[in-house]
């Protein structure tokens, strides 16, 4: 059981790393509103909601602000690309602005709330977390 849990944890962590790399866009010509960057932000949003805690778009925006404000988080993005933290913050803000009308239905407790599950081909055999999931207080 412990080994399986560690393997699942490593798989989830690796997927997060791949998404972060896509969000930062190593291509120096990419812009924060690039379709691939925006798709990665959307997948990361679903990833957070699926594996860690329930968050709405307002909370995602605040997370992105924190990734720039706190050097302990910023370094993760700066390692990929100089200015990476600010790039991702701008990309997340664009994503939230574009999807803002859906923000209310994204909130837990809403009848329309249904976080997208990650592609099962990327996580074969991983169960969806049940109970104990971290949620942001209302």
C-alpha positions as CSV (number, residue, x, y, z in Angstrom):
1,X,0.0,0.0,0.0
2,X,2.8,2.5,0.9
3,X,4.7,1.8,-2.3
4,X,1.6,2.3,-4.4
5,X,0.8,5.6,-2.6
6,X,4.4,6.8,-3.3
7,X,4.1,5.9,-6.9
8,X,0.8,7.7,-7.2
9,X,2.3,10.7,-5.5
10,X,5.2,10.8,-7.8
11,X,2.9,10.4,-10.9
12,X,0.8,13.4,-9.7
13,X,3.9,15.4,-8.9
14,X,5.4,14.7,-12.4
15,X,2.2,15.8,-14.1
16,X,2.2,19.0,-12.1
17,X,5.7,19.6,-13.2
18,X,4.8,19.1,-16.9
19,X,1.9,21.5,-16.6
20,X,4.0,24.2,-14.9
21,X,6.6,23.9,-17.7
22,X,3.9,24.3,-20.3
23,X,2.4,27.2,-18.4
24,X,5.7,29.1,-18.3
25,X,6.3,28.4,-22.0
26,X,10.0,27.9,-22.6
27,X,9.6,29.5,-26.0
28,X,10.8,33.1,-25.6
29,X,8.4,34.2,-28.4
30,X,5.3,32.8,-26.6
31,X,3.0,35.3,-24.9
32,X,0.8,34.8,-21.9
33,X,-2.3,34.6,-24.1
34,X,-0.8,32.0,-26.4
35,X,-3.4,29.2,-26.9
36,X,-1.0,26.5,-25.6
37,X,-0.2,28.5,-22.5
38,X,-3.9,29.1,-21.9
39,X,-4.7,25.4,-22.4
40,X,-2.0,24.5,-19.8
41,X,-3.5,27.0,-17.3
42,X,-6.9,25.4,-17.8
43,X,-5.4,21.9,-17.3
44,X,-3.5,23.1,-14.2
45,X,-6.8,24.6,-12.8
46,X,-8.5,21.2,-13.2
47,X,-5.4,19.4,-11.8
48,X,-5.5,21.5,-8.6
49,X,-9.3,20.9,-8.2
50,X,-8.9,17.2,-8.8
51,X,-5.9,16.4,-6.6
52,X,-5.4,19.0,-4.0
53,X,-8.3,21.4,-3.1
54,X,-11.3,23.0,-4.6
55,X,-10.6,26.5,-5.8
56,X,-12.6,29.0,-7.9
57,X,-11.1,31.4,-10.5
58,X,-10.7,34.1,-7.9
59,X,-8.6,31.8,-5.7
60,X,-6.5,30.7,-8.8
61,X,-5.8,34.4,-9.5
62,X,-4.7,34.9,-5.9
63,X,-2.4,31.9,-6.1
64,X,-0.8,33.3,-9.2
65,X,-0.2,36.6,-7.4
66,X,1.4,34.7,-4.6
67,X,3.7,32.8,-7.0
68,X,5.3,36.2,-7.9
69,X,5.1,37.8,-4.4
70,X,6.8,34.9,-2.5
71,X,10.3,34.1,-3.7
72,X,9.9,30.5,-2.4
73,X,7.3,30.0,-5.1
74,X,8.7,32.3,-7.8
75,X,11.9,30.3,-8.0
76,X,10.0,27.3,-9.4
77,X,9.0,29.4,-12.4
78,X,12.2,31.4,-12.7
79,X,14.1,28.1,-13.1
80,X,12.2,27.4,-16.3
81,X,12.4,30.9,-17.8
82,X,13.7,34.2,-16.6
83,X,10.6,36.2,-15.7
84,X,8.6,33.0,-15.5
85,X,6.7,33.8,-12.4
86,X,5.4,37.2,-13.8
87,X,4.7,35.5,-17.1
88,X,2.5,32.8,-15.4
89,X,0.7,35.4,-13.3
90,X,-0.2,37.3,-16.4
91,X,-1.3,34.1,-18.1
92,X,-3.4,33.1,-15.2
93,X,-5.0,36.6,-15.0
94,X,-5.9,36.3,-18.7
95,X,-7.4,32.8,-18.2
96,X,-9.5,34.1,-15.2
97,X,-10.6,37.2,-17.1
98,X,-11.7,35.1,-20.1
99,X,-13.5,32.5,-18.0
100,X,-14.8,34.9,-15.4
101,X,-18.5,34.5,-16.4
102,X,-18.1,30.9,-15.4
103,X,-16.6,31.8,-12.0
104,X,-19.8,31.7,-10.0
105,X,-20.7,28.2,-11.4
106,X,-17.1,27.1,-10.5
107,X,-17.7,27.6,-6.8
108,X,-18.2,24.6,-4.7
109,X,-21.9,24.1,-3.7
110,X,-23.1,25.5,-7.0
111,X,-25.4,23.1,-8.9
112,X,-23.1,23.6,-12.0
113,X,-19.9,22.9,-10.1
114,X,-18.0,20.0,-11.7
115,X,-14.2,20.2,-11.8
116,X,-12.8,18.6,-15.0
117,X,-10.9,15.4,-14.3
118,X,-7.5,15.0,-15.8
119,X,-7.1,12.8,-18.9
120,X,-7.3,9.2,-17.5
121,X,-4.6,8.2,-20.1
122,X,-2.2,10.4,-18.2
123,X,-3.1,8.8,-14.8
124,X,-3.9,5.2,-15.5
125,X,-5.3,3.5,-12.4
126,X,-5.3,6.5,-10.2
127,X,-8.5,6.8,-8.1
128,X,-10.1,10.2,-7.6
129,X,-9.4,11.4,-4.0
130,X,-12.3,10.8,-1.7
131,X,-12.8,12.7,1.6
132,X,-10.0,14.6,3.2
133,X,-9.6,16.8,0.2
134,X,-8.5,20.3,1.1
135,X,-11.1,23.0,0.4
136,X,-10.9,26.7,0.7
137,X,-13.3,28.1,3.3
138,X,-16.1,30.2,1.9
